Amino acid sequence: MTLVDKFQNKLRCSCNDVVLFDIIDDIECDWGNHVVIQCPNCEELFSIDNQCSAFQNISKLIDCNMGLYSKDELTNYLSNSHPTELFGHR
C-alpha cells in the first residue's frame, strides 16, 4: 500500500472531524516537493512523505488514527525531515 492509498478512506483529523482528506500531489517548499493532504473542514495541510516545517506533522494524525503508519514508515518520515533550524520552531 502506498502512502497516498492510506488517505483514500475517511480518517480523523487533528480538528477531531472524520473526513476524506484532499490529496495534493505536488507542493513545493524551500527544500523540494511534497505530497500533502488537506482537511476539507479545518483546511490544515499535512506533509505525508517527510516532515517539513511548512506543513503540519503527520504524527498529529497518527495519534488520532491507530495503525496509519507502521513504525518503519514513521521512522522513514522523520529521518527524511527537512532542517528546522531556519524556522526556529517545531
WOWOCOR-V960504 format. One record per backbone hydrogen bond with DSSP energy under -0.5 kcal/mol. CO is the residue of the C=O (numbers start at 1). NH is the residue of the N-H. E is the energy in kcal/mol with one decimal. If there is no record, write none. Layout:
# WOWOCOR-V960504
co:nh:e
CO:NH:E
CO:NH:E
This chain:
# WOWOCOR-V960504
co:nh:e
2:6:-1.1
3:6:-0.6
4:7:-1.6
5:8:-1.7
11:13:-0.5
11:19:-3.1
13:16:-2.0
17:13:-3.1
17:19:-0.7
19:11:-2.8
19:21:-0.7
22:24:-0.5
22:38:-2.5
23:25:-0.6
24:36:-2.8
27:34:-2.2
29:32:-0.8
32:29:-3.4
34:27:-2.0
34:36:-0.6
35:48:-2.5
35:49:-0.8
36:24:-3.6
37:46:-2.6
38:22:-2.7
39:43:-1.3
44:39:-2.0
45:56:-2.7
46:37:-2.6
51:82:-2.1
52:55:-1.7
56:47:-1.4
57:60:-1.7
58:61:-1.2
58:62:-2.1
59:63:-2.0
60:64:-0.6
61:65:-1.3
65:68:-1.8
70:74:-2.4
71:75:-2.4
72:76:-2.5
73:77:-2.4
74:78:-2.5
75:79:-2.5
76:80:-1.3
77:51:-1.4
78:81:-1.3
84:87:-1.0
84:88:-1.5
84:89:-0.7
